């Protein structure tokens, strides 16, 4: 690898992202994976396919919460890897996608009730969870999630705050790019079904070819894939088949 690539080069990053995008599971592979009844067989099938990287740290003996923590950790590693391919100016913007799966969990910090035990086990969010919402907000200000601290303290919608900060991190201010970022932000925050989000995301991925916008689109596609993977893991972890069905 040349020094330019090591420092972050957009052409290099775009080619890597395009190659990675092509390794995402096709629908027939999803159907094969989802035909597994047991968690163990599901993970064996996952590890044998093109999405194997997402199964390397998943334990078939783990409970649903531990599996979700492992997926969040893998997501953080993947976003970090993709981010490092890019020029420095785009890295903070892309890196903010790291926290997308944590938004729903962070919302619990704004509630006065104690957080559940499984959240205390999270290596990132667990240390923030003790105390009152005000104390949690102070703890949050000392982390990479500091831009969301005020929203936790004031119980404002975290996803709105996340999108606002993401837009502010963009290293360019031209209208067309900011409009695309706004569209990506709406998709990231949407609760619509996955297929409804994939269609506009595919358009943005094509329109942003050769730019960091395509990279962000790719990461949001992967986030949707992980939502589907998370669902498959949860169903099999919570509702294991009988021994006769476990194939």
CORBELBEL-V585846 format. One record per residue. RES is the residue in one small letter. NEAR is the number of other C-alpha atoms within 10 Angstrom. Layout:
BEGIN
RES,NEAR / RES,NEAR
END
This chain:
BEGIN
x,5 / x,6 / x,8 / x,11 / x,16 / x,13 / x,12 / x,19 / x,16 / x,19 / x,16 / x,16 / x,22 / x,22 / x,14 / x,14 / x,22 / x,16 / x,11 / x,14 / x,17 / x,10 / x,11 / x,17 / x,17 / x,10 / x,9 / x,9 / x,16 / x,15 / x,11 / x,12 / x,20 / x,18 / x,13 / x,20 / x,19 / x,23 / x,25 / x,20 / x,18 / x,22 / x,21 / x,17 / x,19 / x,24 / x,16 / x,11 / x,15 / x,15 / x,16 / x,13 / x,13 / x,19 / x,22 / x,14 / x,12 / x,19 / x,14 / x,19 / x,11 / x,13 / x,14 / x,19 / x,15 / x,17 / x,21 / x,20 / x,18 / x,20 / x,21 / x,20 / x,17 / x,18 / x,22 / x,17 / x,13 / x,16 / x,20 / x,17 / x,12 / x,21 / x,26 / x,20 / x,22 / x,24 / x,20 / x,15 / x,13 / x,21 / x,20 / x,16 / x,20 / x,23 / x,19 / x,19 / x,24 / x,19 / x,16 / x,18 / x,17 / x,14 / x,16 / x,11 / x,12 / x,23 / x,16 / x,18 / x,27 / x,22 / x,14 / x,11 / x,11 / x,14 / x,16 / x,11 / x,9 / x,12 / x,19 / x,16 / x,14 / x,19 / x,11 / x,14 / x,17 / x,15 / x,14 / x,22 / x,24 / x,15 / x,15 / x,16 / x,23 / x,17 / x,14 / x,21 / x,24 / x,17 / x,18 / x,24 / x,14 / x,11 / x,13 / x,10 / x,16 / x,14 / x,15 / x,23 / x,25 / x,17 / x,20 / x,24 / x,19 / x,12 / x,15 / x,14 / x,13 / x,20 / x,21 / x,15 / x,17 / x,22 / x,21 / x,14 / x,15 / x,19 / x,18 / x,12 / x,18 / x,17 / x,13 / x,13 / x,12 / x,8 / x,9 / x,10 / x,15 / x,15 / x,13 / x,15 / x,20 / x,16 / x,15 / x,22 / x,21 / x,15 / x,19 / x,22 / x,16 / x,13 / x,10 / x,9 / x,9 / x,15 / x,10 / x,12 / x,19 / x,16 / x,10 / x,14 / x,22 / x,15 / x,12 / x,20 / x,22 / x,12 / x,13 / x,18 / x,16 / x,18 / x,16 / x,23 / x,22 / x,23 / x,27 / x,26 / x,27 / x,22 / x,22 / x,22 / x,21 / x,19 / x,17 / x,18 / x,17 / x,18 / x,15 / x,15 / x,20 / x,16 / x,14 / x,18 / x,24 / x,18 / x,14 / x,20 / x,20 / x,11 / x,12 / x,15 / x,14 / x,10 / x,8 / x,6 / x,10 / x,13 / x,14
END
